[in-house]
Amino acid sequence: MYKNFSKVYDKFMEICDYSEWVKTLEKYIKECNPEGIKILDLGCGTGETLLNIDEKYNCSGLDLSEEMLKKAKIKLKNKNVPLFLGDMREFDTGEKYDIIFSFFDTVNHLTSLEDLNDLFNSVKNSLNEGGIYIFDVVDRKFMNKMFPNGIYADNRKDFAVIWEHFYDDEENIDQIDATYFMKNKNKTFDKFTEFYEKRIFTEKEILDCAKNSSFSIEKYEINDSLAGERYFYVLKNKQ
């Protein structure tokens, strides 16, 4: 996954205010596990969030994309931040964490309730007692707004993206055909394509899966100040 998106991800995310995401992360840490210091960014991408928090926390990152991790390793070269290649549905770094988080609707990349249950079980097994899992998801309204007439387009001076969106209502899966154009050293554009699938989980589905994994639900709230309307959850491992 994200073999080609890794080539353009940081350019695509230039408009993201990582400092605001970090403030949100730290707000939940302060409220739900203020003594927590050991953190795993689950779905860390190219490592930009880790770069913004590594001086304050004992950080690690995990991602499914080898190409994303290659970029993260370059960014974090002089930092003591272990990076792991793995699937968030079934991972074990050999460590236990106080805080695990998955931002930027990473959880929406799961496509079944079985996947969601597997994620929560893996997270629980990697958390210390009292540890928390923080994540955000988007809903159907968000997807409809992002893809009016089934298209999302972003055209900049040296970068462009076109996402064609299809919704399979029988399988409840969002399918995205992505095309990227990136200006190269010759001032022409390289073209990359990729296919993604996502799923919109309901509040009930998320809460039921969390309870199946014996998590307590510490927080559940809407945030519309970061990047559209997002639903944030904080689950606690009370064992």
C-alpha positions in Angstrom: 0.0 0.0 0.0 1.0 3.6 -0.7 4.0 2.6 -2.8 3.4 5.6 -5.1 1.6 7.8 -2.7 4.9 7.9 -0.7 6.5 9.8 -3.6 4.1 12.7 -3.2 2.8 12.4 0.4 4.8 15.2 1.9 3.9 17.5 -0.9 0.3 16.5 -0.5 0.4 17.2 3.2 2.1 20.6 3.0 -1.2 22.2 3.9 -1.4 20.1 7.1 -0.7 22.0 10.4 1.0 19.2 12.3 1.4 21.4 15.3 -2.4 21.4 15.8 -2.6 17.7 15.5 0.2 17.4 18.2 -1.8 19.8 20.4 -4.8 17.4 20.0 -2.7 14.4 20.8 -1.2 16.1 23.9 -4.7 17.2 25.1 -5.9 13.6 25.2 -2.6 12.4 26.8 -3.0 15.1 29.5 -6.7 14.1 30.1 -6.4 10.3 30.0 -2.8 9.3 30.7 -0.8 12.3 31.9 2.2 10.2 33.0 2.5 8.5 29.6 5.9 8.9 27.9 6.4 5.9 25.6 4.5 6.4 22.3 3.9 4.4 19.2 2.6 6.2 16.1 0.6 3.4 14.4 0.5 4.3 10.7 3.3 6.8 11.0 3.7 7.4 7.2 6.7 9.5 6.4 7.3 10.3 10.1 6.3 14.0 10.2 4.3 13.7 13.4 7.1 11.8 15.1 9.5 14.5 14.1 7.2 17.0 15.9 7.1 15.0 19.2 10.3 13.0 19.5 12.0 15.5 21.8 9.2 15.3 24.4 8.4 11.6 24.3 10.0 8.2 23.8 8.8 7.5 20.3 8.5 4.7 17.9 6.6 4.3 14.6 5.1 1.5 12.5 3.7 1.5 9.0 2.6 -1.0 6.4 4.4 0.9 3.6 8.1 0.2 3.2 8.4 3.2 0.9 6.8 5.5 3.6 9.2 4.2 6.2 12.2 4.9 4.0 11.3 8.5 3.9 10.6 8.5 7.7 14.1 7.0 8.3 15.7 9.9 6.4 13.8 12.5 8.4 14.5 10.8 11.7 18.1 9.8 10.9 19.7 11.6 13.9 16.8 10.7 16.2 16.5 7.7 18.5 13.1 6.7 17.0 12.7 3.0 16.1 10.7 2.3 13.0 8.9 -0.9 12.3 7.4 -2.4 9.1 4.1 -4.1 9.9 0.4 -4.4 9.6 -1.7 -2.6 12.3 -4.1 -5.5 12.3 -1.5 -7.8 13.6 1.7 -6.3 15.0 4.1 -6.9 17.9 7.2 -4.7 18.2 8.3 -6.5 21.3 7.6 -3.4 23.4 4.7 -2.1 25.5 3.6 1.5 25.2 1.8 4.1 27.3 0.2 5.7 24.3 -0.5 4.4 20.8 -2.1 6.7 18.2 -3.4 6.5 14.6 -4.1 9.9 13.0 -5.3 11.1 9.6 -8.2 8.6 9.4 -5.7 5.7 9.3 -8.3 3.4 10.8 -10.6 4.0 7.9 -8.2 2.1 5.7 -9.5 -1.1 7.3 -12.2 -2.7 5.3 -14.1 -5.0 7.7 -15.2 -5.4 11.3 -12.8 -8.4 11.5 -10.0 -6.0 10.6 -11.2 -3.5 13.3 -11.3 -6.2 16.0 -7.9 -7.4 15.0 -6.5 -3.9 15.3 -8.0 -3.3 18.7 -6.7 -6.7 20.0 -3.2 -5.9 18.7 -3.2 -2.5 20.2 -4.4 -3.8 23.6 -1.7 -6.4 23.6 0.9 -3.7 23.0 -0.3 -1.2 25.7 0.8 -1.0 29.3 -1.9 -1.2 31.9 -3.7 2.2 31.9 -2.3 2.8 28.4 -4.5 4.6 25.8 -5.2 4.3 22.1 -6.1 7.6 20.3 -7.5 7.6 16.8 -9.7 9.6 14.4 -12.1 8.4 11.7 -14.3 10.2 9.2 -17.9 9.5 8.2 -20.0 9.3 5.1 -20.8 13.0 5.2 -17.0 13.7 5.1 -16.5 11.5 2.1 -19.5 13.0 0.2 -18.1 16.4 0.8 -14.6 15.5 -0.3 -15.8 13.8 -3.5 -18.5 16.0 -5.0 -19.6 14.2 -8.2 -17.1 11.5 -7.4 -14.0 13.5 -7.9 -11.3 15.2 -5.7 -8.8 17.4 -7.4 -5.9 19.4 -6.1 -3.8 21.4 -8.5 -0.7 23.3 -7.4 2.4 24.8 -9.1 4.5 21.6 -9.0 2.0 19.0 -8.0 -1.5 17.7 -8.9 -3.7 15.0 -7.7 -7.0 13.5 -9.0 -8.9 11.0 -7.0 -11.9 9.2 -8.6 -14.2 7.8 -5.9 -16.6 4.9 -6.1 -18.8 3.6 -3.3 -19.7 -0.1 -3.3 -22.8 0.0 -1.1 -23.2 -3.8 -1.0 -19.8 -4.2 0.5 -19.8 -0.8 2.3 -16.4 0.0 0.8 -15.1 3.2 -0.7 -12.8 2.7 -3.6 -10.4 5.4 -4.8 -8.4 5.5 -8.1 -5.6 8.0 -7.5 -3.5 9.7 -10.1 -0.6 12.0 -9.1 1.5 14.4 -11.2 4.8 15.5 -9.7 7.2 18.0 -11.3 10.7 16.6 -11.8 14.1 18.1 -12.3 13.5 18.4 -16.1 10.4 20.6 -15.3 8.2 17.9 -16.8 5.7 15.9 -14.8 6.0 12.3 -13.6 2.7 10.4 -13.4 1.9 7.9 -10.6 -1.3 5.9 -10.1 -2.6 3.8 -7.1 -5.8 2.2 -5.9 -7.1 2.4 -2.3 -10.0 1.1 -0.3 -11.5 2.6 2.8 -14.5 1.9 5.0 -16.7 4.2 7.0 -17.3 2.6 10.4 -20.3 3.6 12.5 -20.1 4.8 16.1 -21.8 1.6 17.2 -19.4 -0.6 15.3 -16.4 1.1 16.8 -17.7 1.1 20.3 -18.8 -2.6 20.0 -15.4 -3.7 18.8 -13.7 -1.7 21.5 -15.8 -3.4 24.1 -15.0 -6.8 22.5 -11.4 -6.1 23.2 -12.1 -5.1 26.8 -11.2 -1.4 26.3 -12.9 1.3 28.3 -14.1 4.3 26.2 -12.5 7.4 27.8 -13.3 9.9 25.1 -15.5 10.2 22.1 -15.9 13.6 20.4 -16.2 15.5 17.2 -13.4 17.8 16.0 -13.9 20.1 13.0 -10.8 22.3 13.5 -8.1 20.1 12.0 -9.1 18.8 8.6 -12.9 18.6 8.1 -15.2 17.0 10.6 -13.5 14.1 12.4 -14.5 11.7 15.2 -11.8 11.2 17.9 -11.8 8.2 20.2 -9.6 7.5 23.2 -9.7 3.9 24.5 -8.0 2.8 27.7 -6.5 -0.5 28.6 -7.6 -1.2 32.1 -7.0 -4.9 32.1 
